[in-house]
Amino acid sequence: MIKHLRSKLAAGILIAATALSASTALAQQKSEVALSRQPGIFYMPSHIMEKLKLIEKHAAALGVPGVTTKWVTFSGGGAQTDALLAGGVDILNTGTGNLLLLWDRTRGGVKGIVATSAQPMTLISRDANIKSIKDFAPGDKIAVPTVKVSTQAIVLQIAAAEAFGADQWSKLDANTVQLGHPDAYAALSNPKHEVHTHLSIPPFTFLELKNVPGAHVVLNSPDVMGGPLSQAQFFTTTKFADANPKIIQAVRDATREAQDLIRSDTKQAVEIYKEITADKTTVEDLLDLLKQPGMMEWNLEPQGTMKFAAHLYKTGTLKTQPKAWTDYYLPVAHDLKGS
């Protein structure tokens, strides 16, 4: 499977080489910026940015009027990276694993802008026999957004290495199946579905524990990572960034304003999230969710990403070992205290 994923990425990179060879002048003249994200409250800053047109606002303040944005939602990070490499979108908002993999495969041709969220992921199962990571049998299926390379899949590998031994990091890879978070929630909600475990993100974590009979926590990502891990960040190609520095700065400024709104007026932020996503969860339930431990980790600086990168290099997924997080982030973020 990993060979298939690598060959797929290699093919995408060839497409990207053609798609990204447009002249800098043409890139600078681009007025519509296409951005992608996944479902889930991790991406709430992007929903606020869309509703309040914050990128447009900050671009205009930087002397680039007339910028418009187009937001596209994908079920998983793999589809997003394909779209970036093929030139279908300009900027992604997705997980650390996808950023590192593209940075490596493009030899630095893809880099982060800023992080957006670092809320905990939770491994949830409705199988009463699964109380710890050591209880999975070969046929027990675990839903992740993209097998092997998503942030969830890699955190599961790190957890397996800690539980079974460093050389057993891939022990649970064969258990994983690819499902977007909404589909994984639907699978857990169906007692006849073969998938009974999901490495979940909010609000699906909250919904599964509340609505799925027997749903319980097996582990949380902070326990595996030793602290918060950036779950979503904006990243793009260095060609786009070099051609559009003020748009890149506008993304940073817009992200900070959106994160500040979440902290200062959480109710308004949740209402915007519901409006943009059509999430049926009540405002009250979402506000309760955001009061849970770790749920207000909305920060520009990347968190926990170097431990993530060290695992990927050790297992051979990354061919290049970054010396610092600034290797895979653009200079616009280098003043931050990342990790």
C-alpha positions in Angstrom: 0.0 0.0 0.0 2.8 2.4 0.9 4.4 1.8 -2.5 1.1 2.6 -4.1 0.8 5.8 -2.2 4.3 6.8 -3.0 3.8 6.1 -6.7 0.6 8.0 -6.6 2.4 11.0 -5.0 5.2 10.7 -7.5 2.7 10.9 -10.4 1.1 13.8 -8.7 4.4 15.6 -8.4 5.0 15.2 -12.2 1.6 16.8 -12.8 2.5 19.5 -10.3 5.8 20.3 -12.1 3.8 21.2 -15.2 0.9 22.9 -13.4 3.3 25.0 -11.3 5.6 26.1 -14.2 3.4 29.1 -15.0 5.3 32.4 -14.9 5.5 34.4 -11.7 3.8 37.3 -13.4 0.7 35.3 -14.1 0.6 33.9 -10.6 0.8 37.5 -9.2 -2.2 38.5 -11.3 -4.4 35.8 -9.8 -7.3 37.3 -8.0 -9.2 34.2 -6.9 -7.5 32.0 -4.3 -8.8 28.5 -3.9 -8.4 26.9 -0.5 -9.4 23.5 0.8 -10.2 21.9 4.2 -11.8 18.9 5.7 -15.0 18.5 7.8 -14.8 19.1 11.5 -14.5 21.8 14.2 -10.6 21.6 13.8 -11.2 23.8 10.8 -13.4 26.4 12.5 -10.9 29.2 11.9 -11.3 28.6 8.1 -15.1 28.9 8.4 -14.8 32.2 10.2 -12.3 33.4 7.5 -14.8 32.4 4.8 -17.9 34.0 6.5 -16.1 37.3 7.4 -14.0 37.4 4.3 -10.9 37.9 6.4 -8.3 36.9 3.7 -9.9 39.5 1.4 -9.9 42.1 4.2 -6.2 41.6 5.1 -5.1 41.3 1.5 -6.7 44.7 0.8 -5.0 46.2 3.8 -1.7 45.0 2.4 -2.3 46.7 -0.9 -3.9 43.8 -2.8 -7.6 44.8 -3.4 -10.1 42.6 -5.3 -8.9 39.2 -4.0 -11.6 36.6 -3.7 -11.5 33.2 -2.1 -13.1 29.9 -3.0 -13.3 27.3 -0.2 -13.6 23.6 -1.1 -14.2 20.7 1.4 -12.6 17.3 0.9 -13.2 14.2 3.0 -9.5 13.5 3.6 -6.0 15.0 3.3 -5.0 12.7 0.5 -7.6 14.2 -1.8 -6.5 17.7 -0.8 -2.8 17.0 -1.6 -3.8 15.6 -5.0 -5.7 18.8 -5.7 -2.7 20.9 -4.7 -0.3 19.0 -6.8 -2.6 19.1 -9.8 -3.1 22.8 -9.5 -6.8 22.6 -8.5 -6.3 24.5 -5.3 -3.7 27.0 -4.1 -3.7 26.5 -0.3 -4.6 23.5 1.9 -5.8 23.4 5.5 -5.1 19.9 6.7 -2.9 17.7 8.8 0.8 17.6 9.7 1.4 14.2 8.0 0.3 15.6 4.6 2.5 18.7 5.0 5.6 16.7 5.9 5.1 14.2 3.2 4.6 16.8 0.5 7.6 18.9 1.8 9.7 15.8 1.5 8.5 14.5 -1.8 8.7 18.0 -3.5 12.2 18.6 -1.9 10.9 21.7 -0.1 8.5 22.7 -2.8 5.6 22.7 -0.4 5.7 24.4 3.0 3.5 25.5 5.9 2.1 29.0 6.3 0.7 28.9 9.9 -1.0 26.3 12.1 -4.7 26.7 12.9 -5.6 24.2 15.6 -4.2 21.5 17.9 -7.2 19.9 19.6 -6.9 16.3 20.7 -7.8 13.3 18.6 -9.5 10.4 20.4 -9.5 6.7 19.5 -13.1 5.7 20.1 -14.5 2.2 19.9 -18.0 0.7 20.4 -16.4 -2.8 20.9 -16.5 -3.7 24.6 -13.5 -6.0 24.1 -11.3 -3.1 23.1 -10.1 -1.3 26.2 -6.5 -0.5 25.1 -4.5 -0.4 22.0 -3.2 -3.9 22.7 -6.7 -5.4 22.4 -7.1 -5.1 18.6 -7.4 -8.4 16.8 -6.3 -8.7 13.1 -9.9 -8.2 11.9 -10.8 -5.2 14.0 -11.1 -2.2 11.7 -10.0 1.3 12.6 -11.2 4.3 10.5 -8.8 7.0 9.6 -9.1 9.8 6.9 -6.2 8.4 4.8 -4.4 5.2 5.5 -0.7 5.3 6.4 -0.2 9.0 5.8 -2.9 11.0 7.6 -2.2 12.6 10.9 -4.5 10.0 12.6 -2.8 7.0 10.9 0.7 8.2 12.0 -0.3 9.0 15.6 -1.6 5.4 15.6 1.8 4.2 14.4 3.5 6.2 17.2 1.1 4.7 19.7 1.8 1.2 18.4 5.6 1.7 18.7 5.2 2.7 22.3 2.8 -0.2 23.1 4.5 -3.0 21.2 8.1 -1.9 20.7 9.8 0.5 18.3 10.0 -2.1 15.5 6.3 -2.8 15.7 5.2 0.7 14.7 3.2 -0.6 11.7 1.5 -3.4 13.6 -2.0 -1.8 13.3 -1.6 -0.4 9.8 -3.5 -3.4 8.4 -6.4 -2.6 10.7 -6.9 0.8 9.3 -9.5 1.6 6.6 -10.0 5.0 4.9 -13.1 6.9 5.8 -13.7 10.6 6.2 -14.8 11.6 9.7 -18.6 12.0 8.8 -18.6 8.5 7.2 -16.7 7.0 10.2 -19.3 8.5 12.6 -22.0 6.9 10.4 -20.2 3.6 10.5 -19.9 3.6 14.3 -23.6 4.5 14.5 -24.5 1.4 12.5 -24.2 -1.7 14.8 -23.9 -3.9 11.7 -21.0 -2.0 10.1 -17.6 -3.8 10.3 -15.9 -0.5 11.4 -16.4 -0.2 15.1 -13.4 2.0 16.0 -12.5 5.5 14.8 -9.5 7.8 15.5 -11.9 10.7 15.8 -11.7 14.5 15.8 -14.2 17.0 17.3 -17.1 17.4 17.0 -17.3 13.7 15.9 -15.6 12.7 19.1 -18.4 14.4 21.1 -21.1 13.0 18.9 -19.8 9.4 19.0 -19.4 9.4 22.8 -22.9 10.9 23.2 -24.9 9.0 20.6 -23.2 5.6 19.9 -24.1 2.9 22.3 -21.1 1.5 24.0 -18.7 4.1 22.6 -15.7 4.7 24.9 -12.2 6.2 24.8 -9.3 3.9 24.1 -6.6 6.6 24.0 -6.1 10.4 23.3 -3.4 11.9 21.1 -1.9 14.1 23.8 -1.1 10.9 25.8 0.7 9.6 22.7 2.5 12.8 21.7 3.3 14.2 25.1 1.3 17.3 24.5 -0.7 19.1 21.8 -0.2 18.2 18.1 -1.1 20.6 15.3 -4.0 18.9 13.6 -4.6 21.5 10.9 -2.3 24.1 9.2 -2.3 26.1 6.1 0.3 25.1 3.5 1.0 25.8 -0.1 3.7 25.5 -2.8 6.7 27.7 -2.5 6.1 28.9 -6.1 2.7 30.2 -5.1 4.1 31.7 -1.9 7.0 33.4 -3.8 4.6 34.8 -6.3 2.0 36.0 -3.8 3.8 37.1 -0.6 1.0 39.5 0.4 -1.6 36.8 0.1 0.5 34.5 2.3 0.8 37.3 4.9 -3.0 37.9 4.6 -3.6 34.2 5.4 -1.5 34.6 8.5 -3.2 37.8 9.6 -6.7 36.3 8.8 -5.9 33.2 10.8 -4.9 35.1 13.8 -8.1 37.2 13.7 -10.2 34.1 13.4 -8.5 32.5 16.3 -8.8 35.6 18.4 -12.6 35.6 17.7 -12.9 32.0 18.8 -11.3 33.0 22.2 -13.1 36.3 22.6 -16.6 35.4 21.4 -16.8 31.7 21.3 -20.6 31.7 20.8 -20.4 33.8 17.6 -17.6 31.6 16.3 -19.7 28.5 16.9 -22.7 30.1 15.2 -20.5 30.9 12.1 -19.2 27.3 12.1 -22.7 25.9 12.2 -23.9 28.2 9.4 -21.0 27.4 7.0 -21.0 23.6 7.7 -24.6 23.0 8.4 -23.5 20.9 11.4 -26.7 19.8 13.3 -25.0 19.9 16.7 -26.6 22.5 18.9 -24.8 25.7 19.8 -25.0 24.7 23.5 -23.4 21.3 22.8 -20.6 22.8 20.8 -19.9 25.3 23.5 -19.8 22.5 26.0 -17.4 20.6 23.8 -15.1 23.6 23.6 -14.9 23.7 27.4 -13.3 20.2 27.4 -9.5 19.8 28.0 -7.4 20.9 25.1 -10.3 22.2 23.0 -9.1 25.8 22.9 -5.7 25.1 21.3 -6.1 27.6 18.5 -2.5 28.7 17.8 -0.5 30.0 14.9 2.7 28.2 15.9 3.0 24.5 14.9 2.9 22.2 18.0 4.5 18.7 18.3 5.4 18.5 14.6 9.1 17.6 15.1 8.3 14.4 17.1 5.9 13.6 14.2 8.7 14.2 11.7 11.2 12.1 13.6 8.8 9.1 13.5 8.3 9.5 9.8 12.0 9.7 9.1 12.8 6.7 11.4 10.3 4.6 9.6 11.5 5.6 6.1 8.4 7.5 5.1 10.4 10.7 5.0 13.7 10.6 3.1 14.9 13.9 4.6 15.1 14.5 8.3 14.2 18.2 9.1 16.6 19.9 11.4 13.9 22.2 12.7 10.2 22.9 12.1 11.2 26.0 10.2 12.6 23.8 7.4 9.0 22.9 6.4 7.4 26.3 7.2 7.7 29.5 5.2 9.5 32.5 6.6 6.2 34.2 7.4 6.0 31.8 10.4 9.6 31.8 11.5 9.1 34.3 14.3 6.7 31.9 16.1 7.8 29.6 18.9 6.9 26.3 17.2 7.9 22.8 17.9 
